[in-house]
């Protein structure tokens, strides 16, 4: 096979390997597979290109436009994924391992795009949380917002997930509206480059939004400033070196790290060897040891079991692992190899460290081991005194290696899991929700994710080792202290959260959402006869009023079956501190409100899809009158033909006192039928 020459993509130009290029050797047979880096890159020009071209182009798009771009990009890569699978075995990964990397990356990008469409506005300002009422009369308010940072995000990625590692960071960054410079790990950079090439060739991403560095980062980090971000995945040592760079500290550059993690899996004290949970636990441990040959940041490094089950688990897990077929990852084998000869040397050295504290349960003896510089057998160790152990809780052998350890009781199990010093994930297999609760209370503070399964949830469970775009990926302490993904929270890492204080009109203008107290607009027709595009933020109708009678309340009670005493029994209602006597049902008020504001003719309003944040502020008694103020609060495009209009509905009594408020959601057509 011809040697691959992956190129950097700097300031709109591809830059191939230079005179000082490094040869990358494959882990399967040791042959040279790529020439990488070695060409001088002008990092100043790259930053400038990102900040002056990529940033403004991305910021000119709304969140929804960027989300659509990411959706299209994920589809574009998915259609061409076989070009990536063709390179995947060179990294030592089987096709199944490759799916975690390639499909996993595509799905992550797609899910982040969907979340952008659903949970972010079709605008340029993200509204973070509720309006803060900081004045008595409501003439001065505050709202947290988030806007894209004005610099560049530098992504430094690990060798083990060349595709997922890039896409899981790019998706939230681009959705936020920030350009990125991606630096993949050299050992597997040719696969990252192949995927990056697809991104550029798609023409979907504005110029300057993405750039690629193959090889060293030179003075890139020394040139970053206040609006930039570094997002790193790799070893704790490199993270420490990079995050301590004076330039990054001087400018308070955000530095997110996802690094070594001594993840654990705990077998609940309720589990017996003949229960489905026992098999589930063993199967999960075997999977996590062998997938990607254990080179997963989330892999199980410590297997924590009740003292009495140490031997049964050791036997069952060894038996299962012994069935692992190991070989050329392009063939029909369960496990391929480590990413490089150096990685194998690193894993072997770390196993030697672990063996100071743990005995060998399973090693390469008994396996048919292929020749090749990256092959390493599934290795199971057991540490009989994990309280005394140090290395077993701190040395990460980044390969198919795991250490069994016994616990006395649940607090001890949790304490051992926490000895990892901060981990990405710990799993617990138990059928007892109280065991789960106790473990969560003891261990959540030390983990980014807790994964709890039993026989009932296992069929749909997503996997101990699978970071999901919806959920936090990161962990405290040793795991790096950073967070990635986690839905829209992951997007906010590339944005500035700012509290904006001002009057209602100011906040309406800034957020694009009508705030109570802001100017109201009178439209030329009833709002239910206005299309999505015609409706303006702040457009308001105030309805006629109607009297709520005792007959109405009794009719509603009989009609719906809701004969709660507060509506039907004067004496009992009076005894309730909330009510002056019999009062109208809250749902009756809502129904009357709809009757007051609805315009009944066919028109652009297609459907009522829900209501949010309903609150009742004051009881309504028989004889009170009711009227409604209905205001267009927020508009969000949803499909090619209609969008969602959120209305503020406020109900008042005859004394202009507010009795109820909610946000009504409707789907409204863009055009008249
Ligand atoms: P490194 O920390 O050496 O490398 C990670 C990334 O940082 C790579 O892209 C690397 O580039 C880059 N890098 C290294 N030094 C610098 C520098 N001075 N300036 C800028 N970028 C730099 O980790 P490895 O990938 O070599 O893996 C080593 C160990 O890290 C593993 O054995 C494992 O223990 C742990 N690891 C943990 C992961 C996790 O998610 N928990 C993931 C991967 C690794 P280059 O490749 O060009 O050197």
Boltz pocket constraint, residues with backbone or C-beta under 6 A from the ligand:
constraints:
  - pocket:
      binder: B
      contacts: [[A, 156], [A, 157], [A, 158], [A, 159], [A, 160], [A, 183], [A, 184], [A, 185], [A, 186], [A, 187], [A, 215], [A, 216], [A, 217], [A, 233], [A, 234], [A, 235], [A, 236], [A, 237], [A, 238], [A, 239], [A, 241], [A, 242], [A, 258], [A, 259], [A, 260], [A, 261], [A, 296], [A, 297], [A, 298], [A, 346], [A, 396], [A, 397], [A, 398]]
      max_distance: 6.0
